Amino acid sequence: MRTVNIACARSTAIKGVAALLLALALPGIAQGQAGGGQTQSAQAQDRPLNADPAFPFAREIEAFAKANAASPPVEGATLFLGSSSIRLWDIAGSFTDIPTVNRGFGGASTPDVLRYYRRLLPPTAPRTIIVYVGENDLAAGASPDKVAADILTLLKRLRSDYPRAPIAFLSLKPSPIRWTMWPKMAAINQAVAARAPTVRFTYLDVGSLLLARDGLPDASLFRADGLHMKPEGYQRWTRLVDNWLDRVAPATAAAEKAS
């Protein structure tokens, strides 16, 4: 099992890095021949190695505003907030017994979520909140201390705006393509988890659910990019989050299931 997972992890990581390098190099070569080599280096700076390839997200932010205006407010919803790991999650299909709002957008870092904070919130106060963000910050070069501080800033802001809503932070996840970052991710997880009682949120360890018996990321749970999860990975997240929701908001869950 260990040999298989190491091979899968290494193969996926090599393919992912090669694809990213090719995507960065080709536009720079074409434009560099016409007007110098500055474009290529500017692109490399804007799109650091291992950064989430899902971009841009301006249209997604606009879509959230349109959704708010076009549909009646969802009362008592669970808000899912964060990056593409939230965006690609079939929230409505995974949590059929509760109302949900998905506010994940691809490539989002924690500063991005803070920047668009007000535009990400639903019109009515959510009953519960699930947050996954921070992974892209680290991939873009931010230090673990900075990432943890930004995550806590976001969680404090949510706590201030929604003092009675249970909030859960999903730990940063290991993945084949970002496995070398795992020690830093673990440090961020530890720093954020330590503040959970003070800021009043729940820390949910979703990372360990994605590891195989050999301690490496289980490549069978990830897409070909080695970064985003397949439905099988999300099923593991869903079970953990669903159990948490049943504990913190049992009245809502029971009412929905009875209807």
FIKOLMI-465819 format. One record per residue: y, x, z of N, C-alpha, C in turn. Coordinates in pm, 1 decimal. Atoms other than C-alpha are relative to their C-alpha. Last residue first. Layout:
! residues N
> nyy|nxx|nzz|cayy|caxx|cazz|cyy|cxx|czz
> Y|X|Z|Y|X|Z|Y|X|Z
...
This chain:
! residues 259
> nyy|nxx|nzz|cayy|caxx|cazz|cyy|cxx|czz
> -62.2|90.7|98.6|1746.4|-4090.4|739.5|-81.3|-8.2|-129.1
> 36.8|138.6|-28.5|1529.2|-3945.4|1017.6|51.7|-95.6|-106.1
> 142.8|15.2|27.1|1545.2|-3591.9|877.8|-45.0|-144.4|19.8
> 21.2|-9.9|144.3|1925.6|-3606.2|857.0|-148.2|-24.5|-33.6
> -58.9|117.9|62.9|1960.9|-3733.3|1214.6|-27.6|-1.0|-149.2
> 84.3|114.4|-29.3|1718.7|-3473.7|1349.2|51.0|-124.8|-69.6
> 125.5|-13.6|72.2|1896.8|-3186.1|1173.8|-87.8|-123.4|19.5
> -26.2|18.3|141.9|2237.2|-3301.7|1297.1|-129.1|2.5|-79.8
> -37.5|141.1|20.5|2118.0|-3345.7|1654.0|22.9|-29.1|-147.8
> 117.7|87.6|11.9|1930.6|-3015.2|1649.4|36.0|-144.5|-27.7
> -53.9|129.7|41.3|2240.3|-2804.4|1570.8|-113.1|-101.0|-15.3
> -141.9|11.7|-35.9|2187.5|-2470.5|1746.7|60.5|-133.8|-38.9
> -30.3|-26.7|-140.8|1807.6|-2466.8|1764.0|145.0|-31.5|34.9
> 65.3|102.8|-81.6|1728.6|-2638.6|1434.7|28.5|19.5|148.4
> -77.6|123.9|12.2|1984.9|-2415.6|1265.8|-60.5|-111.7|84.1
> -123.3|-16.7|-77.2|1811.8|-2103.9|1398.3|82.7|-128.1|-3.7
> 37.3|5.2|-141.9|1472.6|-2221.1|1272.0|122.7|12.1|88.4
> 31.1|140.1|-30.5|1625.0|-2292.8|929.8|-38.5|-16.5|146.4
> -126.5|72.1|-17.0|1782.7|-1946.2|922.7|-24.7|-145.6|37.5
> -69.5|-51.7|-117.8|1449.3|-1771.6|982.9|127.9|-79.7|26.8
> 75.8|35.9|-120.2|1253.1|-1989.1|740.8|73.3|43.6|126.5
> -16.1|142.8|-26.9|1523.3|-1959.5|474.1|-72.8|-41.7|127.2
> -130.9|23.5|-61.4|1536.7|-1580.9|492.5|14.0|-146.1|42.5
> 7.2|-60.3|-133.7|1163.3|-1557.6|427.7|131.2|-18.4|74.6
> 82.7|87.9|-82.9|1188.7|-1802.8|138.1|-10.2|53.3|142.0
> -84.9|104.6|-56.8|1476.2|-1595.2|2.2|-79.4|-98.1|86.2
> -82.4|-60.1|-104.4|1245.8|-1300.0|-44.0|86.4|-102.7|68.5
> 88.9|-32.6|-112.1|989.1|-1509.2|-229.9|75.3|65.8|114.8
> 18.4|115.5|-88.5|1265.6|-1658.4|-445.3|-88.1|29.6|120.6
> 71.0|108.0|67.5|1336.6|-1307.6|-579.3|-9.0|-119.8|95.4
> 132.5|48.5|-36.2|1592.8|-1089.8|-407.1|-53.4|-105.1|-96.9
> -1.6|141.7|-35.6|1880.3|-887.8|-545.8|-142.1|-52.4|18.5
> -107.7|31.5|-94.3|1893.8|-509.1|-535.8|-6.0|-144.2|48.1
> 26.1|-68.1|-126.4|1599.5|-348.1|-715.7|101.0|-30.3|107.9
> -113.1|-88.4|-31.3|1747.5|-454.9|-1050.2|-19.0|74.5|131.4
> 13.9|-127.4|71.1|1403.7|-585.9|-1155.5|114.3|96.1|30.2
> -8.0|8.2|144.9|1424.6|-856.0|-890.2|-8.8|139.7|-61.0
> -127.9|-26.2|65.8|1312.4|-801.6|-534.0|-10.2|-14.5|-151.3
> -95.4|102.7|-41.8|1037.7|-941.8|-309.9|133.2|11.3|-72.6
> 42.4|127.4|57.4|758.3|-748.0|-483.3|95.7|-113.5|34.3
> -55.3|15.6|134.7|946.7|-425.6|-406.7|-37.9|-132.6|-63.8
> 109.1|56.8|78.5|868.9|-459.2|-34.7|53.7|-33.9|-138.5
> -27.0|134.2|52.3|1134.2|-231.6|111.5|-116.5|-47.4|-86.3
> -89.0|-0.8|115.0|964.2|65.3|281.3|32.0|-142.6|-43.1
> -137.5|-22.6|-43.0|820.4|61.1|633.5|100.2|8.2|-111.8
> -26.5|-143.8|-2.6|459.0|108.9|521.5|143.7|32.1|39.8
> 66.5|-61.1|-116.1|373.4|-247.4|623.4|28.3|149.4|10.0
> 145.9|4.2|7.8|629.9|-382.5|375.9|-59.4|71.1|122.5
> 71.3|-127.4|-3.2|992.5|-443.7|466.7|-150.3|-22.1|-9.5
> 15.7|-48.0|137.0|1186.7|-753.4|358.8|-72.6|133.8|-8.1
> 85.4|93.4|73.3|1159.2|-949.0|684.6|-33.9|50.3|-140.4
> 139.2|-34.1|-28.4|1293.9|-646.7|872.2|-96.9|-91.3|-74.4
> 42.3|-121.9|68.1|1628.4|-696.9|702.2|-146.7|31.5|19.4
> 69.6|38.9|122.7|1683.1|-1060.0|802.2|-54.9|121.8|-73.5
> 56.8|-115.6|70.8|1770.0|-972.8|1162.4|-80.6|-48.7|-120.0
> 135.1|27.5|49.3|1987.0|-1262.8|1278.2|-49.0|118.1|-83.8
> 43.9|-103.0|95.2|2289.2|-1183.6|1496.3|-143.2|-30.5|-39.1
> 140.7|-38.7|-7.4|2429.4|-1495.0|1660.2|-30.1|103.0|-107.7
> 76.3|34.9|118.4|2803.4|-1534.8|1715.1|-143.3|46.0|22.0
> 71.5|127.8|-3.7|3024.8|-1540.2|2020.2|-52.9|-39.8|-137.9
> -65.3|79.6|104.8|3274.5|-1256.4|1967.2|-61.0|-139.9|-8.3
> -145.2|2.5|-21.8|3173.2|-1098.9|2299.0|70.4|-91.4|-99.5
> -34.1|80.6|-117.6|2801.8|-1187.6|2286.7|150.8|-14.8|20.6
> 32.4|141.6|13.3|2766.4|-1070.2|1923.4|34.9|-82.2|124.7
> -118.5|81.0|-29.5|2948.7|-740.0|1970.7|-26.6|-150.2|-4.2
> -46.6|-28.6|-136.1|2635.5|-524.6|1998.9|118.4|-86.6|40.1
> 83.8|72.8|-95.8|2490.1|-690.8|1688.5|48.9|19.0|142.8
> -36.8|141.5|5.7|2781.4|-563.6|1479.0|-78.5|-80.4|103.6
> -136.9|15.3|-50.5|2738.6|-201.5|1587.2|42.7|-146.5|2.0
> 1.1|-22.6|-144.9|2359.7|-213.2|1545.4|138.4|-22.7|59.9
> 67.6|113.1|-65.5|2381.0|-368.4|1201.2|4.2|13.1|151.7
> -91.4|114.3|7.4|2635.8|-108.8|1093.0|-61.3|-120.6|70.9
> -108.4|-28.4|-94.9|2412.9|174.8|1214.8|100.6|-114.6|2.4
> 53.8|22.8|-133.9|2114.3|20.6|1034.3|106.8|25.4|106.9
> 7.9|145.1|-19.4|2317.2|1.0|715.0|-49.2|-32.8|140.4
> -137.5|47.5|-23.2|2403.4|368.2|749.8|2.9|-150.6|20.9
> -45.9|-47.3|-131.8|2035.3|461.1|793.9|142.4|-45.7|32.6
> 51.8|77.4|-111.8|1947.9|226.8|501.1|40.9|54.9|137.4
> -109.9|45.5|-86.3|2178.7|385.8|247.0|-49.3|-65.3|128.6
> -60.2|-119.3|-59.7|1899.1|586.7|82.8|116.3|-36.2|92.9
> 79.5|-44.9|-114.2|1715.8|255.6|34.1|59.8|122.5|66.6
> -93.4|-48.5|-101.8|1990.5|119.6|-188.1|-72.0|52.9|123.7
> -102.7|-83.2|63.0|1786.4|75.0|-506.8|98.5|58.4|101.4
> 47.5|-123.4|63.1|1474.2|-39.4|-322.4|111.7|88.4|-53.2
> 43.6|30.5|136.4|1652.0|-285.8|-91.1|-44.1|130.2|-66.2
> 47.3|-115.7|76.6|1720.0|-293.7|283.6|-40.4|-46.5|-139.2
> 140.5|-6.3|38.5|1923.3|-590.1|411.2|-34.5|133.1|-68.6
> 8.3|-61.8|132.0|2244.9|-599.1|608.1|-146.2|26.7|-33.3
> -5.6|-145.9|4.3|2197.8|-831.2|905.5|-3.5|51.4|-143.6
> 126.6|-52.1|49.3|2270.0|-1201.8|868.6|11.7|150.8|-18.2
> -16.9|-110.5|93.9|2561.3|-1308.3|1086.8|-137.6|50.6|-38.6
> 106.0|-101.2|8.2|2523.8|-1650.5|1245.1|37.8|105.9|-102.0
> -13.7|-93.7|111.0|2805.4|-1878.0|1361.5|-114.6|100.3|6.0
> 91.6|-114.1|-9.3|2771.5|-2187.6|1580.5|11.6|84.8|-125.8
> 108.8|-9.1|98.1|3086.3|-2399.0|1536.0|-92.3|118.1|29.1
> 120.4|68.4|-48.2|3292.5|-2478.2|1846.6|-119.2|14.8|-95.2
> 45.2|-43.4|-133.6|3580.0|-2231.4|1806.6|-130.4|-63.3|46.8
> 102.9|100.0|-29.8|3615.3|-2281.4|1429.5|-63.1|32.4|136.3
> -26.4|122.3|76.1|3938.6|-2107.4|1329.9|-98.3|-111.6|32.0
> -130.7|54.1|-37.8|3919.4|-1844.0|1604.7|26.8|-133.5|-69.5
> 12.5|53.2|-136.0|3546.0|-1788.8|1555.8|131.0|-63.4|45.6
> 77.6|123.6|5.8|3594.5|-1755.4|1181.3|-12.3|-63.6|138.5
> -87.9|98.4|64.6|3869.1|-1500.7|1235.4|-70.1|-135.3|-11.5
> -100.5|42.2|-98.2|3655.5|-1310.1|1485.7|92.0|-107.4|-57.8
> 67.8|86.4|-96.3|3366.7|-1303.0|1238.0|95.6|-49.8|107.7
> 32.1|127.5|63.7|3592.9|-1167.4|964.3|-64.3|-96.6|99.6
> -127.9|67.3|23.2|3737.6|-896.3|1188.6|-23.4|-137.8|-62.1
> -38.8|60.4|-127.3|3384.4|-812.3|1304.1|134.6|-69.5|-10.6
> 89.2|113.9|-24.7|3277.1|-756.2|944.9|40.2|-71.8|128.8
> -42.0|109.3|88.8|3582.6|-539.6|884.6|-86.5|-124.1|19.6
> -128.7|52.0|-47.8|3510.2|-322.5|1190.5|46.7|-117.9|-84.6
> 24.9|78.0|-121.4|3143.3|-283.0|1094.0|128.8|-63.3|51.6
> 71.8|121.3|38.6|3238.3|-173.2|742.0|-22.6|-89.5|121.1
> -94.3|89.5|68.3|3499.7|69.6|868.4|-68.0|-130.8|-37.9
> -95.1|49.6|-99.4|3259.4|228.4|1118.5|97.2|-99.8|-60.8
> 63.2|102.9|-83.7|2985.4|251.2|853.9|95.1|-57.2|104.8
> 79.1|-56.9|-108.4|3226.7|438.6|622.7|-65.7|-112.1|80.3
> -58.3|18.3|-133.2|3340.0|274.0|299.3|-92.3|58.6|106.5
> -46.2|-122.0|-63.2|3208.9|429.8|-22.8|63.5|-14.3|136.3
> -126.3|-42.8|61.0|3165.1|137.7|-263.2|60.4|121.5|69.5
> 31.4|-52.7|132.3|2798.2|99.2|-165.5|124.8|51.8|-70.6
> 66.1|-129.4|-18.3|2907.8|61.7|197.7|-30.7|64.9|-134.9
> -100.3|-90.7|-56.5|3150.1|-216.9|117.3|-56.8|141.9|7.0
> -77.4|-55.9|110.9|2889.8|-381.5|-108.3|109.5|95.5|48.2
> 84.6|-91.8|76.4|2653.5|-424.5|186.2|77.5|66.8|-113.8
> -9.2|-135.7|-52.9|2918.6|-572.0|411.2|-77.8|101.8|-80.4
> -96.9|-82.7|71.8|2860.2|-946.0|371.7|-1.5|139.7|61.5
> 63.6|-124.6|44.6|2619.4|-1220.0|478.1|100.3|76.8|-85.1
> -77.4|-105.4|66.8|2763.2|-1501.1|690.5|-91.4|114.8|-41.0
> 89.8|-112.5|24.9|2610.7|-1836.7|795.6|76.5|103.4|-81.7
> -43.1|-98.4|99.0|2839.0|-2102.2|949.8|-101.1|114.5|-6.4
> 57.1|-132.2|-26.1|2765.2|-2425.3|1138.4|36.3|93.0|-115.4
> 67.7|13.1|-129.7|2935.8|-2764.6|1164.3|-58.7|133.4|43.4
> 147.1|-3.6|3.0|3182.0|-2681.1|889.8|-58.2|-15.4|139.7
> 59.5|-104.2|-84.1|3544.4|-2795.7|923.1|-152.0|-3.4|-7.6
> 26.1|45.3|-136.7|3659.9|-3008.9|632.5|-74.1|109.5|76.9
> -111.3|82.0|-49.2|3828.0|-2890.1|311.5|-17.7|-49.3|143.5
> 7.2|138.8|46.8|3574.2|-2608.6|259.8|113.1|-82.8|60.6
> 37.8|98.6|-100.5|3683.8|-2249.0|321.4|-7.4|-140.6|-59.7
> 145.0|11.6|-9.2|3677.6|-1994.3|41.7|-45.0|-111.6|92.8
> 46.6|66.4|120.5|4042.0|-2029.5|-59.1|-151.7|-19.3|0.2
> -41.1|140.0|-1.4|4155.5|-1953.0|294.2|-53.5|-77.0|-120.3
> 55.3|77.3|-111.6|3954.3|-1630.3|309.1|33.4|-149.0|-8.0
> 6.2|136.4|54.0|4043.9|-1489.4|-31.1|-43.3|-101.1|105.7
> -114.5|21.0|90.2|4161.5|-1153.0|106.2|4.3|-144.8|-49.8
> -120.3|16.8|-81.7|3918.2|-1162.3|399.9|122.0|-31.5|-87.0
> 15.0|127.5|-70.0|3624.4|-1220.9|166.4|122.9|-27.1|86.9
> -16.3|106.7|98.6|3745.0|-939.5|-58.3|-7.9|-136.9|66.4
> -142.9|17.7|29.0|3791.8|-709.0|243.5|27.1|-107.6|-105.3
> -63.2|71.1|-111.5|3426.9|-785.2|336.4|150.9|-11.3|-19.6
> -0.2|-84.6|-119.4|3305.6|-683.5|-8.5|64.7|-81.7|112.1
> -96.3|11.4|-109.5|3220.0|-936.2|-275.2|-23.0|104.5|108.0
> -78.3|-121.6|-13.4|3031.4|-823.9|-585.8|93.9|1.3|118.3
> 61.2|-126.5|35.9|2910.5|-1172.7|-667.3|93.0|118.9|10.7
> -44.6|-42.7|132.3|3058.2|-1466.7|-480.3|-40.9|143.8|-25.9
> 32.0|-138.9|29.4|2910.7|-1666.4|-193.7|51.2|35.4|-137.5
> -121.9|-73.3|32.7|3079.7|-1986.1|-79.5|-30.6|149.4|-10.8
> 24.4|-140.9|34.1|2783.0|-2223.4|-75.9|130.5|63.9|-44.9
> -104.4|-46.4|91.3|2845.2|-2552.1|108.2|-23.7|148.9|-24.0
> -33.8|-142.5|7.2|2557.2|-2734.1|277.4|114.4|23.7|-97.5
> -103.4|-26.1|100.7|2460.4|-3082.5|396.3|40.5|146.7|4.4
> -135.9|-9.8|-54.0|2132.3|-3080.3|592.8|99.6|15.2|-115.0
> -20.8|97.7|-106.9|1770.2|-3182.9|527.5|138.7|4.9|60.6
> -15.6|135.8|52.2|1735.9|-3016.3|186.8|32.8|-103.3|106.8
> -33.0|73.9|-122.7|1798.4|-2665.5|313.3|28.7|-145.5|-37.9
> 69.2|-59.8|-114.6|1630.3|-2445.9|50.7|20.7|-77.9|128.8
> 143.4|20.3|11.7|1720.9|-2653.7|-254.0|-78.6|51.4|119.1
> 28.1|144.0|-1.9|2087.2|-2682.6|-155.3|-149.5|-28.1|-6.0
> -28.9|57.3|-131.6|2109.2|-2314.4|-65.4|-39.7|-147.4|6.4
> 0.7|143.8|28.1|1941.3|-2177.1|-374.6|15.2|-74.1|132.3
> 91.3|77.5|-84.3|2044.7|-1823.9|-279.5|9.1|-147.2|-39.5
> 124.8|18.3|74.2|2213.3|-1636.7|-565.1|-105.8|-78.6|77.8
> -23.4|73.2|125.8|2563.7|-1679.8|-417.9|-131.0|-32.3|-71.9
> -25.4|141.0|-30.6|2455.3|-1579.1|-66.2|10.0|-79.3|-130.4
> 123.4|41.5|-67.7|2297.1|-1248.7|-171.2|11.3|-144.8|47.1
> 94.4|58.0|95.0|2590.5|-1230.5|-413.9|-134.4|-36.5|62.8
> 11.2|-66.1|130.0|2844.2|-1182.0|-133.6|-109.9|-63.8|-84.7
> 27.1|-142.3|17.7|2957.0|-1386.6|164.5|-12.4|43.3|-144.3
> -115.1|-78.2|44.2|2978.3|-1735.1|314.6|-39.2|145.7|-20.3
> 59.7|-130.0|29.2|2721.1|-2009.1|368.2|106.2|83.4|-69.5
> -69.4|-85.8|95.8|2893.7|-2307.7|532.4|-74.9|132.2|-12.6
> 19.4|-140.8|-35.5|2668.8|-2562.5|702.7|61.6|84.0|-110.9
> 80.3|-89.8|82.6|2813.7|-2905.9|644.5|-21.9|134.7|67.0
> 106.0|-59.0|-80.6|2926.6|-3164.6|898.0|-88.6|97.6|-74.3
> -14.2|6.4|-145.5|3123.2|-3365.0|642.6|-118.7|65.8|68.7
> 134.4|8.4|-58.5|3121.5|-3255.8|279.8|12.8|7.4|151.1
> 35.3|-102.8|-99.1|3468.4|-3334.1|145.6|-139.4|-23.4|57.1
> -37.3|39.0|-137.0|3467.9|-3567.0|-157.5|-40.4|109.9|97.6
> 102.6|71.7|-75.4|3434.5|-3377.3|-486.1|51.1|-41.7|137.3
> 72.1|99.5|79.8|3681.1|-3270.3|-753.2|-95.9|-86.7|80.5
> -87.0|106.8|48.3|3944.5|-3090.6|-544.8|-78.2|-113.6|-66.1
> -65.4|65.4|-113.5|3708.3|-2878.0|-335.9|80.9|-120.9|-44.9
> 102.9|78.3|-67.5|3494.6|-2804.3|-641.3|58.4|-75.2|119.1
> 24.6|118.8|82.2|3803.4|-2696.5|-834.0|-104.1|-90.3|65.7
> -117.2|86.9|-13.8|3903.5|-2459.4|-553.8|-20.3|-129.3|-78.8
> 3.5|56.1|-134.6|3553.0|-2312.1|-540.5|115.1|-98.3|19.7
> 99.0|108.1|-1.2|3552.4|-2271.1|-917.9|-10.4|-65.0|137.5
> -62.8|116.2|62.1|3874.5|-2068.6|-899.8|-95.2|-120.4|1.7
> -99.4|46.9|-96.3|3710.6|-1829.5|-654.9|68.6|-125.4|-53.7
> 73.0|64.5|-108.3|3412.2|-1803.7|-888.8|94.9|-54.8|105.3
> 38.4|134.1|43.3|3635.5|-1737.3|-1186.4|-74.6|-75.2|109.0
> -118.8|85.1|2.2|3798.6|-1445.6|-1007.1|-35.8|-143.7|-39.7
> 23.6|122.3|-75.8|3457.8|-1297.7|-925.4|120.7|-92.6|1.4
> -96.1|19.5|-106.5|3432.5|-1016.1|-1181.6|-28.0|-130.2|75.2
> -144.5|4.7|-5.0|3161.3|-896.3|-1142.0|51.3|-52.8|-132.5
> -48.8|134.9|27.8|2790.8|-890.0|-1057.4|150.8|-6.1|19.3
> -43.5|15.6|138.7|2699.1|-519.9|-1088.2|55.1|-137.7|-33.1
> 58.8|123.0|51.7|2697.1|-468.9|-709.7|49.5|-25.0|-142.1
> -77.4|119.9|-31.2|2803.1|-107.2|-653.7|-65.4|-120.6|-65.7
> 70.5|92.8|-87.4|2522.6|148.3|-667.4|82.2|-122.1|38.7
> 144.7|5.6|12.4|2741.9|420.7|-815.2|-59.1|-92.4|105.1
> 76.8|-109.0|-58.9|3111.2|339.5|-786.9|-150.3|-22.5|-15.5
> 135.5|47.9|-14.9|3270.2|94.3|-1031.0|-87.7|110.6|55.5
> -2.2|142.5|-30.5|3645.4|143.1|-1004.8|-139.5|-55.5|26.2
> -61.9|15.8|-131.4|3622.6|521.9|-979.6|-2.3|-146.4|42.3
> 93.1|-52.9|-100.3|3371.5|548.3|-1261.3|56.4|-19.2|139.3
> 107.2|96.7|-17.6|3594.7|320.4|-1467.1|-98.2|46.7|106.2
> -56.4|114.3|-71.3|3895.7|541.9|-1407.3|-108.0|-104.7|24.3
> -7.1|-31.3|-140.8|3691.9|846.4|-1500.6|58.3|-112.1|81.3
> 133.4|-15.0|-57.4|3589.6|690.9|-1828.5|7.3|30.5|148.3
> 61.5|130.6|-22.2|3935.9|563.9|-1911.0|-134.3|12.7|69.8
> -38.8|55.4|-130.0|4100.1|904.3|-1857.5|-71.7|-130.1|28.7
> 116.0|26.1|-84.9|3904.5|1076.0|-2135.6|33.3|-64.9|131.1
> 14.6|-88.4|-115.4|4163.6|1067.7|-2411.6|-114.0|-44.3|87.3
> -121.9|-29.8|-74.4|4289.6|799.7|-2648.6|-19.9|82.3|123.7
> -123.1|52.6|57.6|4057.3|705.0|-2930.5|121.7|44.9|77.0
> -20.1|-58.7|131.5|3760.7|927.6|-2848.8|130.9|-46.6|-60.7
> -46.2|-137.2|-17.6|3794.5|836.5|-2479.5|24.9|66.3|-133.3
> -144.6|0.6|-15.4|3775.7|468.1|-2564.2|55.8|140.3|13.9
> -64.5|67.3|112.6|3425.9|486.4|-2709.1|150.8|6.8|9.6
> 13.8|-82.4|119.3|3304.0|749.5|-2464.2|75.9|-62.0|-115.8
> -87.8|-115.6|-13.1|3443.5|566.4|-2161.2|-5.9|87.9|-123.8
> -138.8|38.5|26.0|3286.9|237.5|-2268.9|95.1|118.0|4.9
> -24.1|43.3|137.2|2944.9|409.6|-2304.9|142.6|-45.2|-26.9
> -28.6|-105.7|95.7|2947.6|610.5|-1981.4|40.8|-51.8|-136.4
> -126.4|-68.2|-27.1|2982.1|345.6|-1713.3|37.4|95.6|-112.3
> -106.9|98.7|10.7|2714.6|114.3|-1852.8|135.7|63.3|22.6
> -21.0|29.3|140.9|2485.0|412.3|-1911.0|114.3|-97.7|-18.9
> -63.9|-116.1|61.0|2529.3|531.7|-1553.1|28.2|-24.6|-147.4
> -139.5|-3.9|-43.8|2454.1|183.3|-1424.2|74.7|116.9|-62.7
> -72.7|109.0|66.4|2140.7|150.5|-1632.8|146.3|1.2|37.3
> -17.7|-34.8|141.6|2015.9|494.1|-1523.3|79.7|-106.6|-72.4
> -104.4|-102.5|8.3|2078.8|411.1|-1156.2|26.6|36.1|-145.5
> -129.0|58.7|-34.9|1883.1|86.6|-1181.4|112.9|99.1|-13.5
> -44.2|87.4|108.8|1593.8|244.9|-1371.7|137.8|-58.4|28.6
> -33.9|-84.6|115.8|1566.8|529.2|-1120.1|50.6|-84.8|-114.6
> -125.4|-70.8|-26.6|1587.0|291.4|-821.4|42.1|83.6|-120.3
> -110.8|95.9|8.8|1324.2|58.4|-963.5|133.1|69.0|18.9
> -15.0|41.5|139.7|1082.6|343.6|-1029.6|117.3|-92.8|-16.9
> -58.3|-109.5|77.2|1140.2|497.2|-687.7|23.9|-40.3|-144.6
> -136.9|-25.8|-44.6|1091.7|169.6|-502.8|65.5|108.1|-83.2
> -86.7|110.8|43.2|789.7|70.4|-707.1|144.1|26.3|35.9
> -13.1|-6.8|146.0|625.3|409.9|-665.2|92.6|-107.9|-51.1
> -84.2|-116.4|29.6|696.1|415.4|-293.6|22.2|9.2|-149.4
> -139.5|32.4|-29.6|563.1|60.8|-264.3|93.4|116.1|-28.2
> -49.5|98.6|95.6|237.9|140.5|-443.8|147.5|-27.3|22.0
> -18.0|-66.3|129.2|179.3|458.7|-244.1|58.6|-95.8|-101.9
> -117.0|-86.2|-8.1|240.6|279.1|86.8|27.6|65.8|-134.5
> -121.8|83.2|0.0|0.0|0.0|0.0|124.7|85.2|0.0
